Amino acid sequence: MRIQELGQEIRRARIARDLTQADLARTAGIARETLNRLERGLVPDLGMRKVLALLDHLGISITLQQSGRARRPNYLRMACSTANVSFKTALTEDELVRALITGKIPAGRSAHLRSLLDEAPVALLDGLAAEASKWTRPGKLQRNFERLARDVGASRKN
């Protein structure tokens, strides 16, 4: 589970319990802005104590279990590998996630995103979109993909 998925689950639970961000943040002992950034998938890291405090106040627990099935493809990792083929510096997974969530191009990564959007197999982009859809609200991801493609000058038509 990525921190972006966790943020979406916390947001859903908070809204279902009719809590404001300020109320939940205060009772969990974190800053409202931290909670806001977590829910939007923009916090780079959050300590386990803070996460567990949030989950406790929402009545959510984390259960660890071994998966007996084969791992699903990691489209995020594959997309970064595809985007980085022709470049000395690498587009990181965190940079790609942030770009997909915000629709903003990370500094110095325009060419990486253009390469990804123009050259990656459609199946890879579809898998990436399906994976990323867990981290943001419906509709926002599609708009962000379109914005990124426009802003980097991607020319793919299909």
CNS distance restraints for C-alpha pairs under 8 A (distance, minus, plus):
assign (resid   1 and name CA) (resid   5 and name CA) 6.36 0.50 0.50
assign (resid   1 and name CA) (resid   6 and name CA) 7.11 0.50 0.50
assign (resid   2 and name CA) (resid   6 and name CA) 6.63 0.50 0.50
assign (resid   3 and name CA) (resid   7 and name CA) 6.16 0.50 0.50
assign (resid   3 and name CA) (resid  38 and name CA) 7.66 0.50 0.50
assign (resid   3 and name CA) (resid  41 and name CA) 6.81 0.50 0.50
assign (resid   3 and name CA) (resid  45 and name CA) 7.55 0.50 0.50
assign (resid   4 and name CA) (resid   8 and name CA) 6.40 0.50 0.50
assign (resid   4 and name CA) (resid  38 and name CA) 7.13 0.50 0.50
assign (resid   4 and name CA) (resid  39 and name CA) 7.34 0.50 0.50
assign (resid   4 and name CA) (resid  40 and name CA) 7.28 0.50 0.50
assign (resid   4 and name CA) (resid  41 and name CA) 4.25 0.50 0.50
assign (resid   4 and name CA) (resid  42 and name CA) 7.46 0.50 0.50
assign (resid   4 and name CA) (resid 134 and name CA) 7.65 0.50 0.50
assign (resid   4 and name CA) (resid 135 and name CA) 4.85 0.50 0.50
assign (resid   4 and name CA) (resid 136 and name CA) 7.76 0.50 0.50
assign (resid   5 and name CA) (resid   9 and name CA) 6.34 0.50 0.50
assign (resid   5 and name CA) (resid  41 and name CA) 7.61 0.50 0.50
assign (resid   5 and name CA) (resid 134 and name CA) 5.72 0.50 0.50
assign (resid   5 and name CA) (resid 135 and name CA) 4.95 0.50 0.50
assign (resid   6 and name CA) (resid  10 and name CA) 6.19 0.50 0.50
assign (resid   6 and name CA) (resid  39 and name CA) 7.91 0.50 0.50
assign (resid   7 and name CA) (resid  11 and name CA) 6.17 0.50 0.50
assign (resid   7 and name CA) (resid  38 and name CA) 5.03 0.50 0.50
assign (resid   7 and name CA) (resid  39 and name CA) 4.10 0.50 0.50
assign (resid   7 and name CA) (resid  40 and name CA) 6.66 0.50 0.50
assign (resid   7 and name CA) (resid  41 and name CA) 5.94 0.50 0.50
assign (resid   7 and name CA) (resid 135 and name CA) 7.57 0.50 0.50
assign (resid   8 and name CA) (resid  12 and name CA) 6.21 0.50 0.50
assign (resid   8 and name CA) (resid  39 and name CA) 5.49 0.50 0.50
assign (resid   8 and name CA) (resid  40 and name CA) 7.26 0.50 0.50
assign (resid   8 and name CA) (resid  41 and name CA) 7.52 0.50 0.50
assign (resid   8 and name CA) (resid 134 and name CA) 7.42 0.50 0.50
assign (resid   8 and name CA) (resid 135 and name CA) 6.12 0.50 0.50
assign (resid   8 and name CA) (resid 136 and name CA) 6.85 0.50 0.50
assign (resid   9 and name CA) (resid  13 and name CA) 6.17 0.50 0.50
assign (resid  10 and name CA) (resid  14 and name CA) 6.01 0.50 0.50
assign (resid  10 and name CA) (resid  39 and name CA) 6.74 0.50 0.50
assign (resid  10 and name CA) (resid  54 and name CA) 7.77 0.50 0.50
assign (resid  10 and name CA) (resid  55 and name CA) 7.27 0.50 0.50
assign (resid  10 and name CA) (resid  58 and name CA) 7.77 0.50 0.50
assign (resid  11 and name CA) (resid  15 and name CA) 6.16 0.50 0.50
assign (resid  11 and name CA) (resid  39 and name CA) 5.59 0.50 0.50
assign (resid  12 and name CA) (resid  16 and name CA) 6.09 0.50 0.50
assign (resid  13 and name CA) (resid  17 and name CA) 6.23 0.50 0.50
assign (resid  13 and name CA) (resid  58 and name CA) 6.48 0.50 0.50
assign (resid  14 and name CA) (resid  18 and name CA) 6.27 0.50 0.50
assign (resid  14 and name CA) (resid  19 and name CA) 5.36 0.50 0.50
assign (resid  14 and name CA) (resid  20 and name CA) 7.22 0.50 0.50
assign (resid  14 and name CA) (resid  21 and name CA) 7.70 0.50 0.50
assign (resid  14 and name CA) (resid  24 and name CA) 7.48 0.50 0.50
assign (resid  14 and name CA) (resid  58 and name CA) 6.71 0.50 0.50
assign (resid  15 and name CA) (resid  19 and name CA) 5.91 0.50 0.50
assign (resid  15 and name CA) (resid  20 and name CA) 7.49 0.50 0.50
assign (resid  17 and name CA) (resid  58 and name CA) 7.77 0.50 0.50
assign (resid  19 and name CA) (resid  23 and name CA) 6.13 0.50 0.50
assign (resid  19 and name CA) (resid  24 and name CA) 6.39 0.50 0.50
assign (resid  20 and name CA) (resid  24 and name CA) 6.34 0.50 0.50
assign (resid  21 and name CA) (resid  25 and name CA) 5.89 0.50 0.50
assign (resid  21 and name CA) (resid  32 and name CA) 6.01 0.50 0.50
assign (resid  21 and name CA) (resid  35 and name CA) 6.77 0.50 0.50
assign (resid  21 and name CA) (resid  36 and name CA) 6.97 0.50 0.50
assign (resid  22 and name CA) (resid  26 and name CA) 5.99 0.50 0.50
assign (resid  22 and name CA) (resid  32 and name CA) 5.36 0.50 0.50
assign (resid  23 and name CA) (resid  27 and name CA) 6.30 0.50 0.50
assign (resid  24 and name CA) (resid  28 and name CA) 6.03 0.50 0.50
assign (resid  24 and name CA) (resid  54 and name CA) 7.31 0.50 0.50
assign (resid  24 and name CA) (resid  57 and name CA) 7.35 0.50 0.50
assign (resid  25 and name CA) (resid  29 and name CA) 5.88 0.50 0.50
assign (resid  25 and name CA) (resid  30 and name CA) 5.04 0.50 0.50
assign (resid  25 and name CA) (resid  31 and name CA) 5.79 0.50 0.50
assign (resid  25 and name CA) (resid  32 and name CA) 5.15 0.50 0.50
assign (resid  25 and name CA) (resid  35 and name CA) 6.40 0.50 0.50
assign (resid  25 and name CA) (resid  54 and name CA) 7.65 0.50 0.50
assign (resid  26 and name CA) (resid  30 and name CA) 6.27 0.50 0.50
assign (resid  26 and name CA) (resid  31 and name CA) 7.17 0.50 0.50
assign (resid  26 and name CA) (resid  32 and name CA) 7.41 0.50 0.50
assign (resid  27 and name CA) (resid  57 and name CA) 7.28 0.50 0.50
assign (resid  28 and name CA) (resid  50 and name CA) 7.30 0.50 0.50
assign (resid  28 and name CA) (resid  53 and name CA) 5.27 0.50 0.50
assign (resid  28 and name CA) (resid  54 and name CA) 5.34 0.50 0.50
assign (resid  28 and name CA) (resid  57 and name CA) 6.63 0.50 0.50
assign (resid  29 and name CA) (resid  50 and name CA) 7.72 0.50 0.50
assign (resid  29 and name CA) (resid  53 and name CA) 7.76 0.50 0.50
assign (resid  30 and name CA) (resid  34 and name CA) 6.83 0.50 0.50
assign (resid  30 and name CA) (resid  35 and name CA) 7.26 0.50 0.50
assign (resid  30 and name CA) (resid  50 and name CA) 7.06 0.50 0.50
assign (resid  31 and name CA) (resid  35 and name CA) 6.58 0.50 0.50
assign (resid  32 and name CA) (resid  36 and name CA) 6.10 0.50 0.50
assign (resid  33 and name CA) (resid  37 and name CA) 6.10 0.50 0.50
assign (resid  34 and name CA) (resid  38 and name CA) 6.08 0.50 0.50
assign (resid  34 and name CA) (resid  43 and name CA) 7.16 0.50 0.50
assign (resid  35 and name CA) (resid  39 and name CA) 6.11 0.50 0.50
assign (resid  36 and name CA) (resid  40 and name CA) 6.31 0.50 0.50
assign (resid  37 and name CA) (resid  41 and name CA) 6.11 0.50 0.50
assign (resid  37 and name CA) (resid  42 and name CA) 4.95 0.50 0.50
assign (resid  37 and name CA) (resid  43 and name CA) 5.23 0.50 0.50
assign (resid  38 and name CA) (resid  42 and name CA) 5.85 0.50 0.50
assign (resid  38 and name CA) (resid  43 and name CA) 5.06 0.50 0.50
assign (resid  40 and name CA) (resid 101 and name CA) 7.68 0.50 0.50
assign (resid  40 and name CA) (resid 135 and name CA) 7.81 0.50 0.50
assign (resid  40 and name CA) (resid 136 and name CA) 6.89 0.50 0.50
assign (resid  41 and name CA) (resid  98 and name CA) 7.65 0.50 0.50
assign (resid  41 and name CA) (resid 101 and name CA) 7.11 0.50 0.50
assign (resid  41 and name CA) (resid 135 and name CA) 6.46 0.50 0.50
assign (resid  41 and name CA) (resid 136 and name CA) 7.40 0.50 0.50
assign (resid  42 and name CA) (resid  98 and name CA) 6.63 0.50 0.50
assign (resid  42 and name CA) (resid 101 and name CA) 7.94 0.50 0.50
assign (resid  44 and name CA) (resid  94 and name CA) 7.82 0.50 0.50
assign (resid  46 and name CA) (resid  50 and name CA) 6.78 0.50 0.50
assign (resid  46 and name CA) (resid  51 and name CA) 6.83 0.50 0.50
assign (resid  47 and name CA) (resid  51 and name CA) 6.43 0.50 0.50
assign (resid  48 and name CA) (resid  52 and name CA) 5.88 0.50 0.50
assign (resid  49 and name CA) (resid  53 and name CA) 6.05 0.50 0.50
assign (resid  50 and name CA) (resid  54 and name CA) 6.28 0.50 0.50
assign (resid  51 and name CA) (resid  55 and name CA) 6.19 0.50 0.50
assign (resid  52 and name CA) (resid  56 and name CA) 5.91 0.50 0.50
assign (resid  52 and name CA) (resid  61 and name CA) 7.99 0.50 0.50
assign (resid  53 and name CA) (resid  57 and name CA) 6.32 0.50 0.50
assign (resid  54 and name CA) (resid  58 and name CA) 6.42 0.50 0.50
assign (resid  55 and name CA) (resid  59 and name CA) 6.08 0.50 0.50
assign (resid  55 and name CA) (resid  60 and name CA) 4.89 0.50 0.50
assign (resid  55 and name CA) (resid  61 and name CA) 6.34 0.50 0.50
assign (resid  56 and name CA) (resid  60 and name CA) 5.85 0.50 0.50
assign (resid  56 and name CA) (resid  61 and name CA) 6.89 0.50 0.50
assign (resid  74 and name CA) (resid  78 and name CA) 6.35 0.50 0.50
assign (resid  75 and name CA) (resid  79 and name CA) 5.85 0.50 0.50
assign (resid  75 and name CA) (resid 124 and name CA) 6.45 0.50 0.50
assign (resid  75 and name CA) (resid 125 and name CA) 7.96 0.50 0.50
assign (resid  75 and name CA) (resid 127 and name CA) 5.77 0.50 0.50
assign (resid  75 and name CA) (resid 128 and name CA) 4.97 0.50 0.50
assign (resid  75 and name CA) (resid 131 and name CA) 7.03 0.50 0.50
assign (resid  76 and name CA) (resid  80 and name CA) 6.30 0.50 0.50
assign (resid  76 and name CA) (resid  93 and name CA) 6.47 0.50 0.50
assign (resid  76 and name CA) (resid  96 and name CA) 7.84 0.50 0.50
assign (resid  76 and name CA) (resid  97 and name CA) 7.99 0.50 0.50
assign (resid  76 and name CA) (resid 128 and name CA) 5.86 0.50 0.50
assign (resid  76 and name CA) (resid 131 and name CA) 7.56 0.50 0.50
assign (resid  77 and name CA) (resid  81 and name CA) 6.27 0.50 0.50
assign (resid  77 and name CA) (resid  93 and name CA) 6.53 0.50 0.50
assign (resid  78 and name CA) (resid  82 and name CA) 6.18 0.50 0.50
assign (resid  78 and name CA) (resid 124 and name CA) 7.64 0.50 0.50
assign (resid  79 and name CA) (resid  83 and name CA) 6.09 0.50 0.50
assign (resid  79 and name CA) (resid 116 and name CA) 6.88 0.50 0.50
assign (resid  79 and name CA) (resid 120 and name CA) 7.49 0.50 0.50
assign (resid  79 and name CA) (resid 124 and name CA) 6.94 0.50 0.50
assign (resid  79 and name CA) (resid 125 and name CA) 7.54 0.50 0.50
assign (resid  79 and name CA) (resid 128 and name CA) 7.18 0.50 0.50
assign (resid  80 and name CA) (resid  84 and name CA) 6.07 0.50 0.50
assign (resid  80 and name CA) (resid  90 and name CA) 7.82 0.50 0.50
assign (resid  80 and name CA) (resid  91 and name CA) 6.09 0.50 0.50
assign (resid  80 and name CA) (resid  92 and name CA) 6.53 0.50 0.50
assign (resid  80 and name CA) (resid  93 and name CA) 6.33 0.50 0.50
assign (resid  80 and name CA) (resid  96 and name CA) 7.39 0.50 0.50
assign (resid  80 and name CA) (resid 116 and name CA) 7.96 0.50 0.50
assign (resid  81 and name CA) (resid  85 and name CA) 6.43 0.50 0.50
assign (resid  82 and name CA) (resid 115 and name CA) 7.93 0.50 0.50
assign (resid  82 and name CA) (resid 116 and name CA) 6.18 0.50 0.50
assign (resid  82 and name CA) (resid 120 and name CA) 6.51 0.50 0.50
assign (resid  83 and name CA) (resid  91 and name CA) 7.00 0.50 0.50
assign (resid  83 and name CA) (resid 112 and name CA) 5.01 0.50 0.50
assign (resid  83 and name CA) (resid 113 and name CA) 6.39 0.50 0.50
assign (resid  83 and name CA) (resid 115 and name CA) 5.69 0.50 0.50
assign (resid  83 and name CA) (resid 116 and name CA) 4.61 0.50 0.50
assign (resid  83 and name CA) (resid 120 and name CA) 7.89 0.50 0.50
assign (resid  84 and name CA) (resid  88 and name CA) 7.76 0.50 0.50
assign (resid  84 and name CA) (resid  89 and name CA) 7.44 0.50 0.50
assign (resid  84 and name CA) (resid  90 and name CA) 5.44 0.50 0.50
assign (resid  84 and name CA) (resid  91 and name CA) 6.29 0.50 0.50
assign (resid  84 and name CA) (resid 112 and name CA) 6.28 0.50 0.50
assign (resid  87 and name CA) (resid 112 and name CA) 7.60 0.50 0.50
assign (resid  91 and name CA) (resid  95 and name CA) 6.33 0.50 0.50
assign (resid  91 and name CA) (resid  96 and name CA) 6.86 0.50 0.50
assign (resid  91 and name CA) (resid 109 and name CA) 6.57 0.50 0.50
assign (resid  91 and name CA) (resid 112 and name CA) 6.67 0.50 0.50
assign (resid  92 and name CA) (resid  96 and name CA) 6.33 0.50 0.50
assign (resid  93 and name CA) (resid  97 and name CA) 6.12 0.50 0.50
assign (resid  94 and name CA) (resid  98 and name CA) 6.08 0.50 0.50
assign (resid  95 and name CA) (resid  99 and name CA) 6.12 0.50 0.50
assign (resid  95 and name CA) (resid 106 and name CA) 6.31 0.50 0.50
assign (resid  96 and name CA) (resid 100 and name CA) 6.18 0.50 0.50
assign (resid  97 and name CA) (resid 101 and name CA) 6.12 0.50 0.50
assign (resid  97 and name CA) (resid 132 and name CA) 7.45 0.50 0.50
assign (resid  98 and name CA) (resid 102 and name CA) 5.90 0.50 0.50
assign (resid  98 and name CA) (resid 103 and name CA) 7.79 0.50 0.50
assign (resid  98 and name CA) (resid 104 and name CA) 7.67 0.50 0.50
assign (resid  98 and name CA) (resid 106 and name CA) 7.95 0.50 0.50
assign (resid  99 and name CA) (resid 103 and name CA) 5.10 0.50 0.50
assign (resid  99 and name CA) (resid 104 and name CA) 5.09 0.50 0.50
assign (resid  99 and name CA) (resid 105 and name CA) 5.64 0.50 0.50
assign (resid  99 and name CA) (resid 106 and name CA) 6.54 0.50 0.50
assign (resid  99 and name CA) (resid 144 and name CA) 7.89 0.50 0.50
assign (resid  99 and name CA) (resid 148 and name CA) 7.81 0.50 0.50
assign (resid 100 and name CA) (resid 104 and name CA) 7.64 0.50 0.50
assign (resid 100 and name CA) (resid 132 and name CA) 7.36 0.50 0.50
assign (resid 100 and name CA) (resid 141 and name CA) 6.45 0.50 0.50
assign (resid 100 and name CA) (resid 144 and name CA) 6.01 0.50 0.50
assign (resid 100 and name CA) (resid 145 and name CA) 6.61 0.50 0.50
assign (resid 101 and name CA) (resid 135 and name CA) 7.31 0.50 0.50
assign (resid 101 and name CA) (resid 136 and name CA) 6.35 0.50 0.50
assign (resid 101 and name CA) (resid 140 and name CA) 7.78 0.50 0.50
assign (resid 101 and name CA) (resid 141 and name CA) 6.59 0.50 0.50
assign (resid 101 and name CA) (resid 144 and name CA) 7.03 0.50 0.50
assign (resid 102 and name CA) (resid 144 and name CA) 6.69 0.50 0.50
assign (resid 103 and name CA) (resid 143 and name CA) 7.70 0.50 0.50
assign (resid 103 and name CA) (resid 144 and name CA) 4.22 0.50 0.50
assign (resid 103 and name CA) (resid 145 and name CA) 6.80 0.50 0.50
assign (resid 103 and name CA) (resid 147 and name CA) 6.07 0.50 0.50
assign (resid 103 and name CA) (resid 148 and name CA) 5.78 0.50 0.50
assign (resid 104 and name CA) (resid 144 and name CA) 7.89 0.50 0.50
assign (resid 104 and name CA) (resid 148 and name CA) 6.76 0.50 0.50
assign (resid 105 and name CA) (resid 109 and name CA) 6.56 0.50 0.50
assign (resid 105 and name CA) (resid 110 and name CA) 6.16 0.50 0.50
assign (resid 105 and name CA) (resid 113 and name CA) 7.92 0.50 0.50
assign (resid 105 and name CA) (resid 148 and name CA) 6.81 0.50 0.50
assign (resid 105 and name CA) (resid 151 and name CA) 8.00 0.50 0.50
assign (resid 105 and name CA) (resid 152 and name CA) 7.99 0.50 0.50
assign (resid 106 and name CA) (resid 110 and name CA) 7.24 0.50 0.50
assign (resid 109 and name CA) (resid 113 and name CA) 6.37 0.50 0.50
assign (resid 110 and name CA) (resid 114 and name CA) 6.17 0.50 0.50
assign (resid 110 and name CA) (resid 152 and name CA) 5.56 0.50 0.50
assign (resid 111 and name CA) (resid 115 and name CA) 6.04 0.50 0.50
assign (resid 111 and name CA) (resid 152 and name CA) 7.09 0.50 0.50
assign (resid 112 and name CA) (resid 116 and name CA) 6.22 0.50 0.50
assign (resid 113 and name CA) (resid 117 and name CA) 6.04 0.50 0.50
assign (resid 113 and name CA) (resid 148 and name CA) 7.75 0.50 0.50
assign (resid 113 and name CA) (resid 149 and name CA) 7.93 0.50 0.50
assign (resid 113 and name CA) (resid 152 and name CA) 6.92 0.50 0.50
assign (resid 114 and name CA) (resid 118 and name CA) 5.90 0.50 0.50
assign (resid 114 and name CA) (resid 149 and name CA) 6.97 0.50 0.50
assign (resid 114 and name CA) (resid 152 and name CA) 5.51 0.50 0.50
assign (resid 114 and name CA) (resid 153 and name CA) 6.66 0.50 0.50
assign (resid 114 and name CA) (resid 154 and name CA) 5.15 0.50 0.50
assign (resid 115 and name CA) (resid 119 and name CA) 5.60 0.50 0.50
assign (resid 115 and name CA) (resid 120 and name CA) 7.53 0.50 0.50
assign (resid 115 and name CA) (resid 154 and name CA) 7.79 0.50 0.50
assign (resid 116 and name CA) (resid 120 and name CA) 5.23 0.50 0.50
assign (resid 117 and name CA) (resid 125 and name CA) 7.71 0.50 0.50
assign (resid 117 and name CA) (resid 149 and name CA) 6.79 0.50 0.50
assign (resid 117 and name CA) (resid 154 and name CA) 6.26 0.50 0.50
assign (resid 117 and name CA) (resid 156 and name CA) 7.13 0.50 0.50
assign (resid 118 and name CA) (resid 154 and name CA) 5.76 0.50 0.50
assign (resid 118 and name CA) (resid 155 and name CA) 6.22 0.50 0.50
assign (resid 118 and name CA) (resid 156 and name CA) 5.09 0.50 0.50
assign (resid 120 and name CA) (resid 124 and name CA) 6.46 0.50 0.50
assign (resid 120 and name CA) (resid 125 and name CA) 6.78 0.50 0.50
assign (resid 121 and name CA) (resid 125 and name CA) 6.63 0.50 0.50
assign (resid 122 and name CA) (resid 126 and name CA) 6.07 0.50 0.50
assign (resid 123 and name CA) (resid 127 and name CA) 6.09 0.50 0.50
assign (resid 124 and name CA) (resid 128 and name CA) 6.06 0.50 0.50
assign (resid 125 and name CA) (resid 129 and name CA) 6.06 0.50 0.50
assign (resid 126 and name CA) (resid 130 and name CA) 6.18 0.50 0.50
assign (resid 127 and name CA) (resid 131 and name CA) 6.11 0.50 0.50
assign (resid 128 and name CA) (resid 132 and name CA) 5.97 0.50 0.50
assign (resid 129 and name CA) (resid 133 and name CA) 5.90 0.50 0.50
assign (resid 129 and name CA) (resid 141 and name CA) 7.52 0.50 0.50
assign (resid 130 and name CA) (resid 134 and name CA) 7.39 0.50 0.50
assign (resid 131 and name CA) (resid 135 and name CA) 7.98 0.50 0.50
assign (resid 132 and name CA) (resid 136 and name CA) 7.22 0.50 0.50
assign (resid 132 and name CA) (resid 141 and name CA) 7.56 0.50 0.50
assign (resid 133 and name CA) (resid 137 and name CA) 7.26 0.50 0.50
assign (resid 133 and name CA) (resid 138 and name CA) 6.98 0.50 0.50
assign (resid 133 and name CA) (resid 141 and name CA) 6.55 0.50 0.50
assign (resid 136 and name CA) (resid 140 and name CA) 6.83 0.50 0.50
assign (resid 136 and name CA) (resid 141 and name CA) 6.72 0.50 0.50
assign (resid 137 and name CA) (resid 141 and name CA) 7.22 0.50 0.50
assign (resid 139 and name CA) (resid 143 and name CA) 6.42 0.50 0.50
assign (resid 140 and name CA) (resid 144 and name CA) 6.10 0.50 0.50
assign (resid 141 and name CA) (resid 145 and name CA) 6.13 0.50 0.50
assign (resid 142 and name CA) (resid 146 and name CA) 6.26 0.50 0.50
assign (resid 143 and name CA) (resid 147 and name CA) 6.06 0.50 0.50
assign (resid 144 and name CA) (resid 148 and name CA) 6.00 0.50 0.50
assign (resid 145 and name CA) (resid 149 and name CA) 6.12 0.50 0.50
assign (resid 146 and name CA) (resid 150 and name CA) 6.14 0.50 0.50
assign (resid 147 and name CA) (resid 151 and name CA) 5.98 0.50 0.50
assign (resid 148 and name CA) (resid 152 and name CA) 6.01 0.50 0.50
assign (resid 149 and name CA) (resid 153 and name CA) 5.97 0.50 0.50
assign (resid 149 and name CA) (resid 154 and name CA) 4.97 0.50 0.50
assign (resid 149 and name CA) (resid 155 and name CA) 7.92 0.50 0.50
assign (resid 150 and name CA) (resid 154 and name CA) 6.33 0.50 0.50
